[in-house]
Amino acid sequence: MTETGGVAGDRLRSFVERIERLEEEKAALAADIREIYSEAKGTGFDVKVLRQIVRLRKMDKSDRQEQEQLLDLYMRALDM
């Protein structure tokens, strides 16, 4: 292991290579997700709504309810 200024070169290289490999996997997954949204769009689904549903499903139930209540409050304040 080569050390320069107290930094272990082999260990550092290992971290960098692992990060690079995960970045490649992340890019491949992002491409797969885009393809699924494209497929859904092709069958008539609204992609913006699908993205919103995915975002909402990630949220905790109480956070989601709070956001819905605020949205309702703001819409009523604007007479919508």
N, CA, C and O atoms as CSV, one atom per row, in Angstrom:
chain,resi,resn,atom,element,x,y,z
A,1,MET,N,N,0.838,-1.158,0.000
A,1,MET,CA,C,0.000,0.000,0.000
A,1,MET,C,C,0.895,1.238,0.000
A,1,MET,O,O,1.747,1.387,0.876
A,2,THR,N,N,0.711,2.107,-0.957
A,2,THR,CA,C,1.500,3.323,-1.058
A,2,THR,C,C,0.842,4.429,-0.259
A,2,THR,O,O,-0.354,4.684,-0.401
A,3,GLU,N,N,1.634,5.092,0.592
A,3,GLU,CA,C,1.095,6.185,1.388
A,3,GLU,C,C,1.762,7.484,0.989
A,3,GLU,O,O,2.987,7.570,0.901
A,4,THR,N,N,0.940,8.492,0.748
A,4,THR,CA,C,1.432,9.818,0.412
A,4,THR,C,C,0.740,10.801,1.335
A,4,THR,O,O,-0.481,10.946,1.288
A,5,GLY,N,N,1.492,11.460,2.155
A,5,GLY,CA,C,0.916,12.413,3.090
A,5,GLY,C,C,-0.066,11.762,4.045
A,5,GLY,O,O,-1.034,12.395,4.465
A,6,GLY,N,N,0.170,10.499,4.393
A,6,GLY,CA,C,-0.709,9.809,5.324
A,6,GLY,C,C,-1.931,9.177,4.670
A,6,GLY,O,O,-2.772,8.602,5.361
A,7,VAL,N,N,-2.044,9.276,3.336
A,7,VAL,CA,C,-3.194,8.707,2.627
A,7,VAL,C,C,-2.766,7.397,1.980
A,7,VAL,O,O,-1.783,7.355,1.241
A,8,ALA,N,N,-3.500,6.340,2.257
A,8,ALA,CA,C,-3.196,5.028,1.687
A,8,ALA,C,C,-3.753,4.986,0.268
A,8,ALA,O,O,-4.970,4.955,0.083
A,9,GLY,N,N,-2.881,4.984,-0.729
A,9,GLY,CA,C,-3.274,5.028,-2.137
A,9,GLY,C,C,-4.167,3.878,-2.555
A,9,GLY,O,O,-5.159,4.087,-3.253
A,10,ASP,N,N,-3.832,2.664,-2.138
A,10,ASP,CA,C,-4.630,1.501,-2.533
A,10,ASP,C,C,-6.038,1.575,-1.950
A,10,ASP,O,O,-7.015,1.246,-2.624
A,11,ARG,N,N,-6.135,1.998,-0.725
A,11,ARG,CA,C,-7.446,2.106,-0.066
A,11,ARG,C,C,-8.280,3.196,-0.739
A,11,ARG,O,O,-9.475,3.018,-0.979
A,12,LEU,N,N,-7.636,4.325,-1.039
A,12,LEU,CA,C,-8.317,5.426,-1.715
A,12,LEU,C,C,-8.811,4.989,-3.090
A,12,LEU,O,O,-9.943,5.292,-3.468
A,13,ARG,N,N,-7.968,4.279,-3.839
A,13,ARG,CA,C,-8.335,3.787,-5.163
A,13,ARG,C,C,-9.533,2.843,-5.070
A,13,ARG,O,O,-10.416,2.861,-5.927
A,14,SER,N,N,-9.553,2.023,-4.026
A,14,SER,CA,C,-10.660,1.101,-3.823
A,14,SER,C,C,-11.976,1.866,-3.635
A,14,SER,O,O,-12.997,1.505,-4.222
A,15,PHE,N,N,-11.947,2.907,-2.827
A,15,PHE,CA,C,-13.148,3.722,-2.632
A,15,PHE,C,C,-13.602,4.359,-3.936
A,15,PHE,O,O,-14.782,4.314,-4.286
A,16,VAL,N,N,-12.661,4.948,-4.646
A,16,VAL,CA,C,-12.996,5.629,-5.906
A,16,VAL,C,C,-13.583,4.646,-6.911
A,16,VAL,O,O,-14.585,4.951,-7.557
A,17,GLU,N,N,-12.979,3.478,-7.051
A,17,GLU,CA,C,-13.469,2.485,-8.000
A,17,GLU,C,C,-14.857,1.970,-7.619
A,17,GLU,O,O,-15.691,1.729,-8.491
A,18,ARG,N,N,-15.102,1.803,-6.332
A,18,ARG,CA,C,-16.437,1.373,-5.882
A,18,ARG,C,C,-17.480,2.441,-6.195
A,18,ARG,O,O,-18.583,2.133,-6.645
A,19,ILE,N,N,-17.119,3.692,-5.953
A,19,ILE,CA,C,-18.038,4.798,-6.257
A,19,ILE,C,C,-18.307,4.850,-7.751
A,19,ILE,O,O,-19.455,5.002,-8.167
A,20,GLU,N,N,-17.270,4.726,-8.561
A,20,GLU,CA,C,-17.451,4.752,-10.014
A,20,GLU,C,C,-18.360,3.628,-10.493
A,20,GLU,O,O,-19.217,3.839,-11.351
A,21,ARG,N,N,-18.173,2.444,-9.944
A,21,ARG,CA,C,-18.995,1.300,-10.321
A,21,ARG,C,C,-20.469,1.554,-9.962
A,21,ARG,O,O,-21.366,1.252,-10.749
A,22,LEU,N,N,-20.703,2.105,-8.779
A,22,LEU,CA,C,-22.076,2.415,-8.367
A,22,LEU,C,C,-22.682,3.529,-9.217
A,22,LEU,O,O,-23.876,3.500,-9.516
A,23,GLU,N,N,-21.874,4.505,-9.607
A,23,GLU,CA,C,-22.363,5.572,-10.493
A,23,GLU,C,C,-22.797,4.998,-11.842
A,23,GLU,O,O,-23.801,5.426,-12.410
A,24,GLU,N,N,-22.036,4.027,-12.351
A,24,GLU,CA,C,-22.410,3.364,-13.605
A,24,GLU,C,C,-23.729,2.615,-13.443
A,24,GLU,O,O,-24.597,2.672,-14.314
A,25,GLU,N,N,-23.872,1.913,-12.319
A,25,GLU,CA,C,-25.118,1.189,-12.057
A,25,GLU,C,C,-26.289,2.155,-11.925
A,25,GLU,O,O,-27.389,1.879,-12.402
A,26,LYS,N,N,-26.043,3.294,-11.272
A,26,LYS,CA,C,-27.093,4.296,-11.093
A,26,LYS,C,C,-27.528,4.841,-12.451
A,26,LYS,O,O,-28.722,5.038,-12.679
A,27,ALA,N,N,-26.588,5.085,-13.349
A,27,ALA,CA,C,-26.926,5.579,-14.688
A,27,ALA,C,C,-27.743,4.537,-15.453
A,27,ALA,O,O,-28.696,4.881,-16.152
A,28,ALA,N,N,-27.370,3.278,-15.320
A,28,ALA,CA,C,-28.109,2.213,-15.996
A,28,ALA,C,C,-29.529,2.109,-15.436
A,28,ALA,O,O,-30.481,1.920,-16.193
A,29,LEU,N,N,-29.674,2.232,-14.123
A,29,LEU,CA,C,-31.001,2.190,-13.510
A,29,LEU,C,C,-31.843,3.381,-13.945
A,29,LEU,O,O,-33.037,3.233,-14.207
A,30,ALA,N,N,-31.238,4.548,-14.022
A,30,ALA,CA,C,-31.966,5.746,-14.475
A,30,ALA,C,C,-32.466,5.554,-15.900
A,30,ALA,O,O,-33.581,5.962,-16.226
A,31,ALA,N,N,-31.653,4.938,-16.748
A,31,ALA,CA,C,-32.075,4.664,-18.125
A,31,ALA,C,C,-33.243,3.676,-18.133
A,31,ALA,O,O,-34.185,3.834,-18.909
A,32,ASP,N,N,-33.182,2.671,-17.280
A,32,ASP,CA,C,-34.279,1.699,-17.179
A,32,ASP,C,C,-35.573,2.373,-16.724
A,32,ASP,O,O,-36.652,2.075,-17.237
A,33,ILE,N,N,-35.456,3.278,-15.764
A,33,ILE,CA,C,-36.635,3.989,-15.265
A,33,ILE,C,C,-37.234,4.865,-16.359
A,33,ILE,O,O,-38.453,4.895,-16.531
A,34,ARG,N,N,-36.384,5.582,-17.103
A,34,ARG,CA,C,-36.874,6.400,-18.223
A,34,ARG,C,C,-37.606,5.540,-19.239
A,34,ARG,O,O,-38.628,5.951,-19.787
A,35,GLU,N,N,-37.087,4.355,-19.488
A,35,GLU,CA,C,-37.711,3.439,-20.444
A,35,GLU,C,C,-39.096,3.006,-19.958
A,35,GLU,O,O,-40.027,2.908,-20.757
A,36,ILE,N,N,-39.235,2.750,-18.669
A,36,ILE,CA,C,-40.535,2.348,-18.115
A,36,ILE,C,C,-41.527,3.498,-18.224
A,36,ILE,O,O,-42.682,3.282,-18.590
A,37,TYR,N,N,-41.093,4.721,-17.911
A,37,TYR,CA,C,-41.986,5.871,-18.049
A,37,TYR,C,C,-42.396,6.051,-19.508
A,37,TYR,O,O,-43.549,6.378,-19.788
A,38,SER,N,N,-41.480,5.844,-20.425
A,38,SER,CA,C,-41.784,5.950,-21.850
A,38,SER,C,C,-42.799,4.897,-22.263
A,38,SER,O,O,-43.722,5.178,-23.027
A,39,GLU,N,N,-42.625,3.695,-21.760
A,39,GLU,CA,C,-43.570,2.607,-22.043
A,39,GLU,C,C,-44.960,2.946,-21.498
A,39,GLU,O,O,-45.970,2.729,-22.168
A,40,ALA,N,N,-44.995,3.477,-20.282
A,40,ALA,CA,C,-46.277,3.858,-19.673
A,40,ALA,C,C,-46.942,4.962,-20.491
A,40,ALA,O,O,-48.152,4.938,-20.715
A,41,LYS,N,N,-46.145,5.923,-20.930
A,41,LYS,CA,C,-46.675,7.011,-21.762
A,41,LYS,C,C,-47.243,6.458,-23.062
A,41,LYS,O,O,-48.295,6.898,-23.526
A,42,GLY,N,N,-46.548,5.499,-23.643
A,42,GLY,CA,C,-46.993,4.881,-24.884
A,42,GLY,C,C,-48.316,4.144,-24.759
A,42,GLY,O,O,-49.030,3.962,-25.746
A,43,THR,N,N,-48.640,3.721,-23.542
A,43,THR,CA,C,-49.913,3.031,-23.338
A,43,THR,C,C,-51.001,3.972,-22.824
A,43,THR,O,O,-52.096,3.534,-22.469
A,44,GLY,N,N,-50.688,5.277,-22.787
A,44,GLY,CA,C,-51.700,6.275,-22.464
A,44,GLY,C,C,-51.682,6.829,-21.047
A,44,GLY,O,O,-52.552,7.628,-20.698
A,45,PHE,N,N,-50.724,6.433,-20.225
A,45,PHE,CA,C,-50.650,6.969,-18.872
A,45,PHE,C,C,-49.949,8.318,-18.871
A,45,PHE,O,O,-49.063,8.563,-19.689
A,46,ASP,N,N,-50.344,9.189,-17.956
A,46,ASP,CA,C,-49.744,10.506,-17.812
A,46,ASP,C,C,-48.480,10.371,-16.959
A,46,ASP,O,O,-48.562,10.021,-15.782
A,47,VAL,N,N,-47.338,10.642,-17.536
A,47,VAL,CA,C,-46.056,10.440,-16.866
A,47,VAL,C,C,-45.890,11.389,-15.678
A,47,VAL,O,O,-45.339,10.999,-14.649
A,48,LYS,N,N,-46.359,12.626,-15.812
A,48,LYS,CA,C,-46.245,13.566,-14.696
A,48,LYS,C,C,-47.005,13.053,-13.477
A,48,LYS,O,O,-46.528,13.169,-12.349
A,49,VAL,N,N,-48.171,12.494,-13.703
A,49,VAL,CA,C,-48.966,11.953,-12.598
A,49,VAL,C,C,-48.278,10.716,-12.018
A,49,VAL,O,O,-48.249,10.546,-10.799
A,50,LEU,N,N,-47.731,9.859,-12.865
A,50,LEU,CA,C,-47.006,8.678,-12.373
A,50,LEU,C,C,-45.832,9.093,-11.491
A,50,LEU,O,O,-45.610,8.504,-10.433
A,51,ARG,N,N,-45.083,10.101,-11.923
A,51,ARG,CA,C,-43.944,10.577,-11.123
A,51,ARG,C,C,-44.418,11.109,-9.770
A,51,ARG,O,O,-43.773,10.886,-8.746
A,52,GLN,N,N,-45.542,11.807,-9.778
A,52,GLN,CA,C,-46.089,12.335,-8.538
A,52,GLN,C,C,-46.515,11.200,-7.606
A,52,GLN,O,O,-46.278,11.261,-6.399
A,53,ILE,N,N,-47.136,10.177,-8.163
A,53,ILE,CA,C,-47.548,9.027,-7.348
A,53,ILE,C,C,-46.338,8.338,-6.734
A,53,ILE,O,O,-46.357,7.984,-5.555
A,54,VAL,N,N,-45.288,8.146,-7.522
A,54,VAL,CA,C,-44.068,7.515,-7.006
A,54,VAL,C,C,-43.489,8.358,-5.871
A,54,VAL,O,O,-43.071,7.821,-4.844
A,55,ARG,N,N,-43.466,9.683,-6.060
A,55,ARG,CA,C,-42.942,10.576,-5.031
A,55,ARG,C,C,-43.790,10.492,-3.762
A,55,ARG,O,O,-43.249,10.439,-2.658
A,56,LEU,N,N,-45.123,10.478,-3.914
A,56,LEU,CA,C,-46.013,10.408,-2.761
A,56,LEU,C,C,-45.896,9.079,-2.019
A,56,LEU,O,O,-45.969,9.042,-0.791
A,57,ARG,N,N,-45.716,7.995,-2.759
A,57,ARG,CA,C,-45.596,6.671,-2.122
A,57,ARG,C,C,-44.323,6.544,-1.293
A,57,ARG,O,O,-44.258,5.722,-0.379
A,58,LYS,N,N,-43.305,7.356,-1.609
A,58,LYS,CA,C,-42.060,7.343,-0.844
A,58,LYS,C,C,-42.220,8.045,0.501
A,58,LYS,O,O,-41.461,7.799,1.439
A,59,MET,N,N,-43.217,8.918,0.578
A,59,MET,CA,C,-43.399,9.736,1.772
A,59,MET,C,C,-44.058,8.948,2.902
A,59,MET,O,O,-44.822,8.011,2.670
A,60,ASP,N,N,-43.744,9.349,4.112
A,60,ASP,CA,C,-44.417,8.832,5.290
A,60,ASP,C,C,-45.880,9.279,5.228
A,60,ASP,O,O,-46.182,10.371,4.747
A,61,LYS,N,N,-46.774,8.433,5.713
A,61,LYS,CA,C,-48.210,8.719,5.625
A,61,LYS,C,C,-48.561,10.051,6.272
A,61,LYS,O,O,-49.342,10.819,5.710
A,62,SER,N,N,-48.003,10.339,7.434
A,62,SER,CA,C,-48.328,11.595,8.122
A,62,SER,C,C,-47.798,12.805,7.353
A,62,SER,O,O,-48.462,13.840,7.297
A,63,ASP,N,N,-46.609,12.686,6.761
A,63,ASP,CA,C,-46.065,13.780,5.938
A,63,ASP,C,C,-46.945,14.022,4.716
A,63,ASP,O,O,-47.208,15.164,4.337
A,64,ARG,N,N,-47.387,12.942,4.117
A,64,ARG,CA,C,-48.246,13.047,2.931
A,64,ARG,C,C,-49.573,13.718,3.294
A,64,ARG,O,O,-50.049,14.589,2.565
A,65,GLN,N,N,-50.167,13.314,4.417
A,65,GLN,CA,C,-51.422,13.917,4.849
A,65,GLN,C,C,-51.248,15.402,5.154
A,65,GLN,O,O,-52.108,16.214,4.815
A,66,GLU,N,N,-50.141,15.753,5.790
A,66,GLU,CA,C,-49.867,17.154,6.092
A,66,GLU,C,C,-49.750,17.969,4.810
A,66,GLU,O,O,-50.288,19.072,4.711
A,67,GLN,N,N,-49.046,17.417,3.835
A,67,GLN,CA,C,-48.887,18.113,2.560
A,67,GLN,C,C,-50.239,18.274,1.857
A,67,GLN,O,O,-50.519,19.331,1.291
A,68,GLU,N,N,-51.065,17.246,1.890
A,68,GLU,CA,C,-52.387,17.322,1.269
A,68,GLU,C,C,-53.261,18.363,1.953
A,68,GLU,O,O,-54.001,19.087,1.287
A,69,GLN,N,N,-53.180,18.444,3.284
A,69,GLN,CA,C,-53.953,19.439,4.018
A,69,GLN,C,C,-53.502,20.860,3.683
A,69,GLN,O,O,-54.328,21.757,3.516
A,70,LEU,N,N,-52.189,21.056,3.585
A,70,LEU,CA,C,-51.677,22.376,3.215
A,70,LEU,C,C,-52.094,22.751,1.795
A,70,LEU,O,O,-52.470,23.895,1.536
A,71,LEU,N,N,-52.028,21.801,0.888
A,71,LEU,CA,C,-52.445,22.055,-0.484
A,71,LEU,C,C,-53.920,22.452,-0.516
A,71,LEU,O,O,-54.296,23.395,-1.211
A,72,ASP,N,N,-54.746,21.739,0.231
A,72,ASP,CA,C,-56.169,22.053,0.295
A,72,ASP,C,C,-56.387,23.455,0.881
A,72,ASP,O,O,-57.195,24.225,0.363
A,73,LEU,N,N,-55.679,23.777,1.941
A,73,LEU,CA,C,-55.784,25.089,2.568
A,73,LEU,C,C,-55.413,26.198,1.589
A,73,LEU,O,O,-56.135,27.188,1.466
A,74,TYR,N,N,-54.304,26.036,0.901
A,74,TYR,CA,C,-53.847,27.050,-0.058
A,74,TYR,C,C,-54.837,27.197,-1.208
A,74,TYR,O,O,-55.115,28.310,-1.654
A,75,MET,N,N,-55.365,26.079,-1.685
A,75,MET,CA,C,-56.323,26.140,-2.793
A,75,MET,C,C,-57.609,26.864,-2.372
A,75,MET,O,O,-58.168,27.649,-3.138
A,76,ARG,N,N,-58.071,26.588,-1.141
A,76,ARG,CA,C,-59.264,27.298,-0.654
A,76,ARG,C,C,-58.980,28.782,-0.483
A,76,ARG,O,O,-59.843,29.615,-0.759
A,77,ALA,N,N,-57.772,29.122,-0.029
A,77,ALA,CA,C,-57.398,30.531,0.144
A,77,ALA,C,C,-57.388,31.259,-1.205
A,77,ALA,O,O,-57.620,32.467,-1.266
A,78,LEU,N,N,-57.119,30.523,-2.273
A,78,LEU,CA,C,-57.092,31.101,-3.626
A,78,LEU,C,C,-58.407,30.891,-4.369
A,78,LEU,O,O,-58.494,31.150,-5.570
A,79,ASP,N,N,-59.433,30.420,-3.653
A,79,ASP,CA,C,-60.748,30.147,-4.260
A,79,ASP,C,C,-60.650,29.219,-5.462
A,79,ASP,O,O,-61.242,29.468,-6.512
A,80,MET,N,N,-59.906,28.166,-5.287
A,80,MET,CA,C,-59.736,27.194,-6.372
A,80,MET,C,C,-60.611,25.984,-6.114
A,80,MET,O,O,-60.617,25.045,-6.910
